[in-house]
Amino acid sequence: MRGVCVLGATGSVGRSTLEVIASNADHFNVVALSARCDVDGMRELIACHRPRYVVMVESQAAAALRQQISGFDCEVLDGAEALAAIAAHPDVDTVMAAIVGAAGLPATFAAAQAGKRILLATKEALVSAGNLLMHVVRDHGAEILPVDSEHNAIFQCLPTNYICGSAPAGVRRMILTASGGPFRDWSWQQMQAATPAQAIAHPNWEMGRKISVDSASMMNKGLELIEAAYLYGMGPEQLDVVVHRQSIIHSLVEFVDGSLLAQLGSADMKIPIAHALMHPQRGESGAARLDLVALGRLDFCAPDEQRFPALRLAREALQAGNAMPAVFNAANEVAVAAFLEEKIAFTDIAALTEDVMLQAAAWELQPEDLDAAIAIDRRARAQAMDWEPKHG
């Protein structure tokens, strides 16, 4: 029995994780869950999964939850320190890191320092502090298993004894697939007028609002390029993106002998979650089986970096190194929030991100610890908050 802590339990990945755990109940024990403020959602999860500890990041939410679960043997904590504490708890073996954005950084680092197996479902931990996190993982005997469908697909194509953080032998190139999102056939002019409702209407996946907007802008794929560089020790020139509308091939690995291995599966996050939870064994995911005959065809095309400049910006951030990927991520988070609040246009997301990166080029961007990385993240966010569109 592995003790599991799910950070971001009320989100889509967190809920899917708990569904997979329920399907493999003989292997896992839910020790701790966390959420920011979703009291109703957490109350349902407590009733179903009976964790010993729950952390609500917002203290008012924690107080409200305590009043509603008096009949359960569950301790409700609050705040960022409690979040880090459950991630490092001695009864926890496996931590699902599924908190969206940079907010999950301290807890992810706490899990790494405690030598946990970390199922990484959030890109931001590596994008904001990739070098630092991988050093902590190596120094403390922790383990990272990728849960993002693309990075998990790559991991499944590598030898079973591969450990994240080093360049795998014999690999020439890694290819991330992208659905293209809801705007893949839209013109730039159409995207300028896109609404939040249109942006979150993903054609293939059910995801949260923020990640759905990232998919629509292809910022999601830019973040994944940076994440892949840290996870797999690959240079920018060894990482490519191809648009694959059906989201059936989740990524590919090209080897030096010309072989190209791909991982295929239904567009269901329970598949990579089950793989990471059960690794190196396999377990039930509950996902629908893939019918290739019914599918009939798989299509591919190159991404259009004129309409989707996020990929170019991600490569520039990766080339610049140091903390520029953290600036890229922080600026994008602020931009997405502003777009969802209808304060900026959809096409302003990339414009805002690029402007903040240009200004950050003059900063000191060599963080030596997590506090320094968080400080750069906050500085980039402050810069992004002051941004104003150049059009009318």
N, C-alpha and C positions, 0 to 999 in steps of 0.2 A: 504494500500500500504506500503510495507516494502522497505526501501532504502537499496540497496545492493552495496557493494564494492567487486570487484573480484581481488584478488592479484594473479598474474600469469595468466592473462586473455588470453594470446595467446597460452598457453599450452593446452594439451589435456583435462585436467579437467576444466580449465577455459572456453574453448570453449563449452564443454558439459554443463557447468553451464549456460552459456548464451543461449544455445538452450532450456534448460528446462525453463528458465525465459521467453523466447519468447513464449513458449507454455502455460504459465500461466501469461500472461502480465497484467491481471487485479489485480494481487497480488503484483507485484514487480516494482520498479523503479530503473534503473541502475544509481547510483550516480557517481561511480568512478571505473576506471580500471587501472591495472598496468601491465607492462612488463619490461624485462631487456633491450632489444635492438631491438626487432622485429618491425621495423617501418611499413613495409608493412602490417603485420598482424594486428597491432593496428589500422592503417588507415581504414582497412576493418571493424573492430569492432566498431569504432567510427561512421562510416556511417550507420551501422545497428542498433546500440543500443543507440546512442546519449548520452553518459555520460557527466556530467558537468565537471569532472576532470579526467585527465589521468596523470599517473606518469610513466616516462621512467627512469629506474635506471641510465642508462648511459647518461650523459649530451649531448653527440654528437647525440645520437638517439633522444633525446628530441628536439634538435635544428632542426634536419631534419624533424621531425614530424610536428613541428609548421609551417614550410613552406608549408606543404602539406595539411593542414586542415583549411586554412584561412576562408573557408566558413562555418565552424561549430562553434556553441557556446560552445566551449570546451576549458578549460584552461589546458595547458600542463606544468607539473612540472617535476623536475628531482631530483634524489638523494634519499638516504635512509631516510632522515628526512621527505621528502615529502611523502614517502611510509607510514611511521608511522602516518603522519597527516591525510591522507585519510582514514586509518583504524580506526581512532578515531573521524572522522568528525561527528558533531552533527546530520547531515541528514542521516547518515548511521545507520541502525539497525542491519544488518546482514553482516558479513565479511566472504567471501570464502577465506580461507588461502590455496592457491595452489601453492606457490612458492617452487620449489624443493630445498632440502638441507637446511642447517642452515641459509641461507641468509634471510629467512623470519622471523627469530626469533624476531627481534625488532618490526616489524609491528604487529606480532601476540600478543606480550606483550602489545603493545599500544592499540590494540583492547580490550584486557582483562581489562586493567586499565580503559578503557572508558565504561566498562560494556556492551559490545556488545555480540550478539549471534555469536559465531565463529563456522563456518563449517570447521572442521579440515580435510584437504585433504593431508596434509604433515606430515609424521611421525616424521620428524626431530625436530619439536618444542617440542614434548613430550620427545623424546629420548635424546635430548641435554639438556633439562632443565625442565623435567617433574614435579618434586616437586615444583620448583619455579613457573611454569606456573599455576599449579592447586591451589597453595596458592593465587596467584593474582586473578584467576577466582573467588574463594570463597570470597576473601576480597572485591572485587569490584562489586559483583553481576552479573558477566558475566555468560555466558552459553556456554558450548562446546557440539557440536553435531558431532559425527564422520562420515566422508564421505568415508574413506577407505572401500571397499566393505566388508571386513571381520569384521571390528569393527562396521560398520553400521548394519551388519547382527546380531551381538550379541545384539546391542542396540534394534533392532526390536524384539528380543526374550524376552526382559525384560519388566517388568510392565511399562505402559505408563507414570506413574509418576516418573520413575527412573531418577535421576540426576547424570551425570557422576562425578566421583571423589570419590565415596564411594562404599564399597563392597555390592552388592545387596543381600538381604535376601534370604536364601534358595538355593543359588547356590553352587554346589559342584565343578564344573569344567567348563572351557570354552575351546572350541576346534576350533582352526583356521584351515581352509582348505588351501591347497597349490596345485596349478596345477602341480608343479614339474618343470615347465619351459621347455625350448627346450632341455635341457640336462638330463632330468629325467632318460633316459635309457642309457646314455653314461657312459663309463668307465672313471676312473681317467686319464688314459693315453690319451683318446680321448679329454677330457676336457682341458688337458694341451696344446693341439694344436688348441683349438677353436678360431675362429676369432670374432671380434666385430660384423660383419654382421650376423654370426650364433647366437650370444648371444642375439641380439635384435629381433630375429625372434620368438616372443612369439606365442605359439600354440593357445591360447584362447583369449587374450586381445590385444587391440591396446593401447600402452603406449609410453611414451617418452624413449629416449635412456638409461638414467641413471636408471630409475626404471625397464626397461626391463632387463638390466644386473643384477640388484639386484635380480630379479625374477629367472634368470638363475642360480645364485650362491646360492639362497635361503637366501641371506642377507636380502632381502625384508621381508621374514617371521621372521627372527631374530629381525628386527626392529619392526615388528608388535607385537611380544611377549612382548617386552619392553613397547611399546605403550599401549597394553592391561592392563599391570600391573598398569600403572598410571591412565588410563581411568576408570578402573573398580575396583581398590583397591584390586587386586588379587595377591597372592604370586606366585612365579615361579612354585611351585608344583601344582598349580591349573590351569596351562595353558599348553595346549598340541597342537601339530600340527599333522594333518593327510593329506597325499597326496590324492587329489581327482581330477583325470585327467580332468573331464568334466567341472569344475568350475561352477557348477549349484547350489550346496549347498555352501554358502559363509562362513558360520561358524555355530557352534552349541553351545548350552548351556545345561549342565547337571545339574539337580536340585537334592536336597538331597532325594527326594522321588523316584528317579530312572527315572523320565521323562527326555526326551532329545528333546529339541526344536531346529529346524533348520529353516533358512531362505533360500528360493530357488528363483532363478531368472536367466534371461539370463545374459551372461557375457557382461554387458553394464553398464558403470559407471553412466549413466543418472539415473538409478534406485536409488542407494544410494544418489545421488545428489538431486533428486526430493524429496526423503523422508526427508532429512535434511532441505531442503528449506521450505517445507510445514508443517513440524512437528508442532503440533500433528495431523494436518489434512493430507489428501492424495491428490496428484495432478497428472496430466498427466506427464509422463516422456518421451514419444516418443520412448521408448525401445520396441523391439519385444517381443511379448507374448511367454511364455514358453509352449511348447508342450511336455508333459511328455510321451505320447504314441510314438511320433516320436523319442524321446530321447532313450527310451527303457531300459537303465540301468545306474546305478551309481556305480562307482568303488572307492575303498579306499585301501590305504596301508600305512604302517609306513614310515616316511622319513629315508633315509640312511645318518646318521651323519658322517660316514666315508668319503663318497664322497662329502658331503655338510657340512663341519665343521662350517658354519656360525651359525647354530642353537645352537651348543655347545658354541660358543663364545658369542652369545647373552645371553644365560643363565648365563654364567660366569660373564658377565658385569652386569646383573640384580642382581645376588647374591652379587657382590662386592659393588653395590650401589654407592651413592654419584655421582660423575661425570664420572664414568667409562662407562656408556652408551653413554655419549657424546664423549668419546675417541673412542669407538667402531664405532660410526657414522662418526666422522670426518676422521678417518683412512680409512674407507670404501669409503667415497666420493673421497678421493685422489686416492685410489687404482682403483676405477672404471674409473676415468678420465684418469689415466695412461694406463689402459687396452684399453680404447677407442682410445687412441692415439698410441696404439700398442707398448708401452714402456715396458710393463710387460705381462706375460702370464695370462690367465684366472684364473688358479689355484693359481696364486700369490696374488689374491685379498684377500683371506682368510689368507694366510701366512703373508702378510704385516700387515693386521689388527691385527692378533694375536701378532706379534712382537711389535707393538706400544702399545698394551694393557699391555704386559709384562713389558715394560719400564715404562709405566705410573703408574704401581702399586706402584712405589716409590715416586710419586708426591703427593702434597697436593691437594686432590680432594674433597673439601667441599665448593663449591661455595655458597655464601650467597646472591648473587644478579645476575642480568642478565649480567652485565659487567664481573664478575668473571667467569660465565659460558662461555661467548664468549672468554675470555682469555684462558681458558682450551681448547676450541675448536681450537683456533689458534695454541696453543702449540702442540696439537696432529697432526694438519695438517703439521706443520713444521717438526715434527719428521717423519711423513709419507713421506714427500717429499724427505727426505734423505735416504730412504730405498733402498737397492739394493738386487736383487734376489740372493739366495744362490746357485742356479744351474748355469750351464754354459750359 
